[in-house]
Amino acid sequence: MSDAAPPATAGTGAGQTGGSVIGANFVCMLSMIIWASVLPAGDYVIRLLPALPLTAARIGIAAICLLVFWCAIEGVGVLRQANWPKALLIGGATIGFGAICLVVSQGMTDAVTVAVISASMPVVGMALEVATDGRKVTPALLVGMALSLCGAVIALWGTPSTSVNLGWGAAILLVSVITFTIGSRLTVTAFPELTPLGRTTVTITGAALIVTLVSLCASAAGAEPAAWGQLGLKGWAALAAFGIGGLAITQVLWIMSVGRLGIGIATLHMNASPFYVMLLLFAMGGEWIWSRAVGATIVGLGVLIAQGLIPLGVRKDADI
């Protein structure tokens, strides 16, 4: 396809114009905002269903919607063009496995621990690009990453609890962060023949199949069953919003931005998500938390510096 990124260096930023970089950053920010906007729906449905069946249902809904939309936009023939064994392997082993690890870790930790460990994603993303794409570690990149991490820590000051539960739960959560980061990059690089919509669709479908299989096996082994009949109209609407808005739409936008910016730069945006959550809650009558606003500003500054959009005043060839 014409807009498919090159498989080896997708999203490194080389050869892109300033306008395309700014547009890609906007798409990435939009992905975070949409994800934050459906968190209330997620919070509601989480109280109604066990974690594993909920995860399977959420990814399954996202996969079905993406498959229908992909076929409607590009034709049914695209289903034959996709490498489904590779999609099952990548989607299941990274995004699907990461989703299961996230469910397990959330039951062993708390919201603050999840936020702290998730803030490490830019480090994982940059390390991945350095190891696989030959990205140069520049002073601007190091400063941008440091600002992103500092912004995330400052944003956490607005949370009720400041304790961090380090242990097996945090370790499992770190595995989830690593697998999702790897899965996002592979979604872009492993399917050069597909558009961003197609890449997202095949990997999410692979993840849905694996998580559904795990959920069914857990249910057969005696795990808590899901009371689907008790969801009601509000519950099903919340589940649909959580799957379609919180995964299908956001993942397409996320993969688009990863393809343009690279996984390292794109993950820097993740650390501004607490601000977007607070902003949406504030619009609905919630409290304004200055620490999150300041943290998001620092994260945004780090994103711009890391990409060279704000120069540091050092020589471009001063690579480490």
C-alpha positions as CSV (number, residue, x, y, z in Angstrom):
1,M,0.0,0.0,0.0
2,S,1.1,3.5,-0.7
3,D,1.2,4.7,3.0
4,A,2.9,1.6,4.4
5,A,6.1,2.5,6.3
6,P,9.4,0.9,5.4
7,P,9.8,-2.2,7.5
8,A,13.2,-1.7,8.9
9,T,13.2,2.0,9.8
10,A,9.6,2.8,10.1
11,G,9.0,5.9,12.2
12,T,12.5,6.9,12.9
13,G,11.7,10.3,11.6
14,A,14.3,10.4,8.8
15,G,13.2,12.3,5.8
16,Q,10.0,13.6,7.3
17,T,8.9,17.2,7.0
18,G,8.2,19.3,10.0
19,G,4.5,19.3,9.1
20,S,4.3,15.5,9.0
21,V,6.1,15.2,12.4
22,I,3.8,17.7,14.0
23,G,0.8,15.9,12.5
24,A,2.0,12.5,13.8
25,N,2.5,14.0,17.3
26,F,-1.1,15.3,17.1
27,V,-2.4,11.8,16.1
28,C,-0.5,10.3,19.0
29,M,-1.9,12.9,21.4
30,L,-5.4,12.2,20.1
31,S,-5.0,8.5,20.7
32,M,-4.1,9.3,24.4
33,I,-7.1,11.7,24.7
34,I,-9.6,9.2,23.3
35,W,-8.2,6.4,25.5
36,A,-8.6,8.7,28.6
37,S,-12.2,9.7,27.6
38,V,-13.4,6.0,27.8
39,L,-11.8,5.3,31.2
40,P,-15.1,6.0,33.0
41,A,-16.8,3.3,30.9
42,G,-13.9,1.0,31.7
43,D,-14.2,1.7,35.4
44,Y,-17.9,1.0,35.3
45,V,-17.7,-2.4,33.5
46,I,-14.7,-3.6,35.5
47,R,-17.0,-3.7,38.6
48,L,-19.4,-6.0,36.7
49,L,-17.1,-8.7,35.2
50,P,-14.1,-10.8,36.2
51,A,-10.9,-9.4,34.7
52,L,-10.0,-12.2,32.3
53,P,-13.4,-12.5,30.6
54,L,-13.6,-8.7,30.5
55,T,-10.3,-8.5,28.7
56,A,-11.3,-11.2,26.2
57,A,-14.6,-9.4,25.5
58,R,-13.0,-6.0,25.1
59,I,-10.3,-7.2,22.7
60,G,-12.9,-9.4,20.9
61,I,-15.2,-6.4,20.3
62,A,-12.3,-4.3,19.1
63,A,-11.2,-7.1,16.7
64,I,-14.7,-7.6,15.2
65,C,-15.2,-3.8,14.6
66,L,-11.7,-3.5,13.1
67,L,-12.3,-6.5,10.7
68,V,-15.7,-5.0,9.6
69,F,-14.2,-1.6,9.1
70,W,-11.1,-2.8,7.3
71,C,-13.1,-4.9,4.9
72,A,-15.5,-2.0,4.3
73,I,-12.7,0.4,3.5
74,E,-10.2,-1.7,1.6
75,G,-12.4,-4.7,0.4
76,V,-12.8,-8.2,1.6
77,G,-9.8,-9.3,-0.5
78,V,-7.4,-7.8,2.1
79,L,-8.2,-10.7,4.3
80,R,-6.4,-13.1,1.9
81,Q,-3.4,-10.8,1.7
82,A,-2.7,-10.8,5.4
83,N,-0.2,-13.2,6.9
84,W,-2.5,-14.6,9.6
85,P,-0.1,-17.1,11.2
86,K,2.3,-14.2,11.7
87,A,-0.5,-12.0,13.0
88,L,-1.6,-14.7,15.5
89,L,2.0,-15.1,16.7
90,I,2.7,-11.4,17.1
91,G,-0.7,-10.4,18.4
92,G,-1.0,-13.3,20.8
93,A,2.6,-13.4,22.1
94,T,2.8,-9.6,22.6
95,I,-0.4,-7.7,22.8
96,G,-2.5,-10.6,24.0
97,F,0.1,-11.9,26.5
98,G,0.7,-8.3,27.7
99,A,-3.0,-7.8,28.3
100,I,-3.2,-11.0,30.4
101,C,-0.1,-9.9,32.4
102,L,-1.8,-6.5,32.9
103,V,-4.9,-8.1,34.3
104,V,-2.8,-10.3,36.7
105,S,-0.6,-7.4,37.8
106,Q,-3.5,-5.1,38.5
107,G,-4.9,-7.6,41.0
108,M,-1.5,-7.6,42.8
109,T,-0.7,-3.9,42.8
110,D,-2.4,-0.5,42.9
111,A,-3.1,2.4,40.6
112,V,0.1,4.3,41.6
113,T,2.3,1.2,41.0
114,V,0.7,0.8,37.6
115,A,1.4,4.4,36.7
116,V,5.0,4.3,37.9
117,I,5.9,1.1,36.0
118,S,4.0,2.3,32.9
119,A,6.1,5.5,32.9
120,S,9.1,3.3,32.0
121,M,7.7,2.6,28.5
122,P,9.7,5.4,26.8
123,V,12.9,3.8,28.2
124,V,11.9,0.4,26.8
125,G,10.9,2.0,23.4
126,M,14.1,3.9,23.0
127,A,16.2,0.9,24.0
128,L,14.3,-1.2,21.4
129,E,15.0,1.4,18.6
130,V,18.7,1.7,19.6
131,A,19.1,-2.1,19.5
132,T,17.1,-2.8,16.3
133,D,17.0,0.3,14.2
134,G,20.4,1.9,15.0
135,R,18.9,5.0,16.5
136,K,21.6,7.3,17.8
137,V,21.5,8.3,21.4
138,T,21.8,12.1,21.3
139,P,21.8,14.7,24.1
140,A,18.4,15.9,23.0
141,L,17.0,12.3,23.2
142,L,18.4,11.8,26.7
143,V,17.0,15.2,27.9
144,G,13.6,14.4,26.3
145,M,13.4,11.0,28.0
146,A,14.5,12.5,31.4
147,L,11.8,15.2,31.1
148,S,9.2,12.7,30.2
149,L,10.0,10.5,33.2
150,C,10.1,13.6,35.5
151,G,6.8,14.8,34.2
152,A,5.2,11.4,34.9
153,V,6.5,11.4,38.5
154,I,5.3,15.0,39.1
155,A,1.9,14.0,37.7
156,L,1.7,11.2,40.3
157,W,1.8,13.8,43.1
158,G,-1.9,14.4,42.4
159,T,-2.9,10.8,43.3
160,P,-4.4,10.0,46.8
161,S,-1.7,7.4,47.5
162,T,2.1,7.9,47.0
163,S,3.1,4.3,47.9
164,V,4.6,2.0,45.3
165,N,4.0,-1.7,45.6
166,L,7.2,-3.2,44.2
167,G,7.2,-7.0,44.0
168,W,5.9,-9.8,41.8
169,G,3.0,-7.6,40.7
170,A,5.3,-4.8,39.5
171,A,7.5,-7.4,37.8
172,I,4.6,-8.8,35.9
173,L,3.4,-5.3,35.0
174,L,6.9,-4.5,33.6
175,V,6.6,-7.7,31.4
176,S,3.3,-6.3,30.1
177,V,4.9,-2.9,29.3
178,I,7.8,-4.6,27.5
179,T,5.5,-6.9,25.5
180,F,3.1,-4.2,24.5
181,T,6.0,-2.0,23.3
182,I,7.6,-4.8,21.3
183,G,4.1,-5.7,19.9
184,S,3.5,-2.1,18.8
185,R,6.8,-1.9,16.9
186,L,6.3,-5.3,15.3
187,T,2.8,-4.3,14.3
188,V,4.4,-1.6,12.2
189,T,7.5,-3.4,10.9
190,A,6.2,-7.0,10.4
191,F,3.4,-6.1,7.9
192,P,4.8,-3.6,5.4
193,E,2.3,-4.7,2.8
194,L,-0.6,-3.5,5.0
195,T,-1.9,0.0,5.8
196,P,-2.0,1.1,9.5
197,L,-5.6,0.0,9.7
198,G,-4.7,-3.5,8.4
199,R,-1.7,-3.9,10.6
200,T,-3.7,-3.0,13.7
201,T,-6.6,-5.3,12.7
202,V,-4.5,-8.4,12.2
203,T,-2.6,-8.1,15.4
204,I,-5.6,-7.2,17.5
205,T,-7.4,-10.2,16.0
206,G,-4.5,-12.4,16.9
207,A,-4.6,-11.1,20.4
208,A,-8.3,-11.6,20.7
209,L,-8.1,-15.2,19.7
210,I,-5.3,-16.0,22.3
211,V,-6.9,-14.1,25.2
212,T,-10.3,-15.7,24.4
213,L,-8.7,-19.1,24.5
214,V,-7.0,-18.4,27.8
215,S,-10.2,-17.1,29.3
216,L,-12.2,-20.2,28.2
217,C,-9.5,-22.5,29.6
218,A,-9.5,-20.6,32.9
219,S,-13.3,-20.8,33.0
220,A,-13.1,-24.6,32.4
221,A,-10.6,-24.9,35.2
222,G,-13.0,-23.3,37.7
223,A,-12.3,-19.5,37.4
224,E,-15.1,-17.1,38.3
225,P,-17.6,-17.0,35.4
226,A,-18.8,-13.8,33.8
227,A,-22.4,-12.8,34.5
228,W,-23.2,-11.6,31.0
229,G,-26.9,-11.5,31.6
230,Q,-26.6,-9.0,34.4
231,L,-24.8,-6.4,32.4
232,G,-27.9,-4.6,31.2
233,L,-28.1,-1.9,28.5
234,K,-25.7,0.4,30.4
235,G,-23.2,-2.3,31.0
236,W,-23.1,-3.4,27.4
237,A,-22.8,0.2,26.2
238,A,-19.9,0.7,28.6
239,L,-18.2,-2.5,27.4
240,A,-18.7,-1.4,23.7
241,A,-17.2,2.0,24.5
242,F,-14.3,0.4,26.3
243,G,-13.6,-2.0,23.4
244,I,-14.3,0.3,20.4
245,G,-13.1,3.7,21.7
246,G,-10.6,2.5,24.2
247,L,-8.9,-0.1,22.0
248,A,-10.0,-0.2,18.4
249,I,-9.9,3.5,17.6
250,T,-7.0,4.4,19.9
251,Q,-4.9,1.5,18.7
252,V,-5.3,2.5,15.0
253,L,-4.2,6.0,15.9
254,W,-1.4,4.7,18.0
255,I,0.0,2.5,15.3
256,M,-0.2,5.4,12.8
257,S,1.9,7.5,15.1
258,V,4.3,4.7,15.9
259,G,4.8,4.3,12.1
260,R,5.6,7.9,11.7
261,L,7.5,8.8,14.9
262,G,9.0,5.5,16.0
263,I,8.1,3.5,19.1
264,G,10.6,5.5,21.2
265,I,9.1,9.0,20.6
266,A,5.5,7.8,20.6
267,T,5.8,6.2,24.0
268,L,6.9,9.6,25.4
269,H,3.3,10.7,24.9
270,M,2.1,8.0,27.3
271,N,3.4,9.9,30.3
272,A,1.0,12.8,29.7
273,S,-2.1,10.5,30.0
274,P,-2.8,11.3,33.7
275,F,-3.3,15.0,32.6
276,Y,-5.8,14.0,30.0
277,V,-7.7,11.9,32.5
278,M,-7.7,14.8,34.9
279,L,-8.8,17.3,32.2
280,L,-11.8,15.1,31.3
281,L,-12.8,14.7,34.9
282,F,-12.4,18.4,35.4
283,A,-14.8,19.1,32.5
284,M,-17.3,16.9,34.2
285,G,-17.1,18.8,37.5
286,G,-14.0,17.1,39.0
287,E,-11.0,18.7,40.7
288,W,-8.2,20.5,38.8
289,I,-4.9,19.0,39.9
290,W,-2.0,21.4,39.2
291,S,0.7,18.7,39.6
292,R,-0.8,16.8,36.6
293,A,-0.9,19.9,34.5
294,V,2.7,20.8,35.3
295,G,3.7,17.2,34.7
296,A,2.0,17.1,31.3
297,T,3.7,20.3,30.3
298,I,7.1,18.9,31.2
299,V,6.3,15.7,29.2
300,G,5.3,17.8,26.2
301,L,8.5,19.7,26.4
302,G,10.5,16.5,26.5
303,V,8.6,15.2,23.4
304,L,9.5,18.3,21.5
305,I,13.2,18.3,22.6
306,A,13.6,14.6,21.9
307,Q,12.5,15.2,18.3
308,G,14.7,18.3,17.8
309,L,11.6,20.6,17.4
310,I,13.1,22.6,20.3
311,P,16.9,22.8,19.9
312,L,19.2,22.4,22.8
313,G,21.9,24.5,21.3
314,V,24.3,21.5,21.0
315,R,25.9,20.3,17.8
316,K,23.9,17.8,15.9
317,D,26.9,15.5,15.5
318,A,27.4,15.3,19.3
319,D,26.1,11.7,19.5
320,I,26.9,9.4,22.3
